[in-house]
Each structure stands twice: as C-alpha cells, then as structure tokens.
C-alpha cells in the first residue's frame, strides 16, 4: 500500500545481537559489510524494517538473510537513534538479542554480508555506524543482569546444577559470584527441579507484555 507523509520521517532498521559463552569468554555474532556504507567493517546483522513487518520478525529475517541462522529466540533490548549514526538517512534502529548455547551454530555470510563470524564481546573489532556504542550497551546490560539477577535461560539445559549456573555467571562478571542461585531463588526466577540438587528457570508470566527486562 502507498504511504505519503506531509513531513519527513525517520527510517527504521532492526539489528540482532546474538551472544554465546565459548572457550571461556562471551562472544557476539557479527557480519562484515559487503556494500556501502562502511564496506569491509563489522556490524550487527540487521537491515531496514519492511512496511508491513513486525520489528521482531524483521530482526529474525535479517539475521537469517545475513548469517543463515533461523529459529533463534530474540528479545527486545533497546533503540538507538543518535543523529548522524547512518550517512544514508535519519535512521533509528531497534536492537533485539539473546544469550544462547551456540557451540553448534555455524553462521555463513549472505545477502549484504560478505562474512559472518564470532568475536569477543569485550574486545570487538572496528565497527560500522554506531555499533561500537551499541555493543558497549549490550555488554553493560549483560553485566547488570548477571550481577543483579540471573542469566542463562537459553544457555543452560532444562534442569541444571548450581555449579553450571555459577560457572556461567563467573564467565560474564569475571569474578566469583557465589550467590547467583540464592538470588535467583529469592527473586522467583529459578525454582527447584525434579531431583534434589537440580534447578530450572521459572516460566515467564504470560500475562506480561511482549518484552522482558531480563533478556539474557
């Protein structure tokens, strides 16, 4: 359907931030841009949102087109819209993300992406657009959740032991967090499992909105 506006409007893009624990560090999936602007620089998988497309669907579509990965759970993270962040137009991006068990994921560059690969979140390469700032926001969000709540819903198995949770937390905060299980139980985010010594993440409240303050 045609769209005609009396006044200029910003363009909207969607980006996907896929994190995984791997070989003692947290990694993020990035692509190498194959076309201008910023050809040859790294970026989050993403692109322009289509007119009749939900943002989460657009982020999943761009992720599949540029890395070949599909069926990845994505949660809304935040928006970025600093003036001048995209030389093509006034552009606002919506960032979606997840922390998951990604050892078996083998991304392959496609569409606008010349390559797709994993990089250390804490030490990213040179980035296109304002994606260096976005990666720093993602890193701080992950640290905040690990220090104040629990992480790993899409990393740990359905039932897990306390050391599994603590090892993941310590990988993120780079310190000894001996209270993550106690904190998760107290906040109602973790529940006892089916056998003694095992635990599981509590089900999300389906009455909540379609976003979560604890995406990781």
Secondary structure as GFF3:
##gff-version 3
##sequence-region A 1 216
A	DSSP	beta_strand	11	22	.	.	.	ID=ss1
A	DSSP	beta_strand	25	33	.	.	.	ID=ss2
A	DSSP	beta_strand	42	43	.	.	.	ID=ss3
A	DSSP	beta_strand	45	48	.	.	.	ID=ss4
A	DSSP	alpha_helix	55	67	.	.	.	ID=ss5
A	DSSP	beta_strand	75	80	.	.	.	ID=ss6
A	DSSP	beta_strand	91	99	.	.	.	ID=ss7
A	DSSP	beta_strand	113	120	.	.	.	ID=ss8
A	DSSP	three_ten_helix	121	123	.	.	.	ID=ss9
A	DSSP	alpha_helix	131	148	.	.	.	ID=ss10
A	DSSP	alpha_helix	162	173	.	.	.	ID=ss11
A	DSSP	alpha_helix	180	186	.	.	.	ID=ss12
A	DSSP	beta_strand	190	192	.	.	.	ID=ss13
A	DSSP	beta_strand	199	201	.	.	.	ID=ss14
###
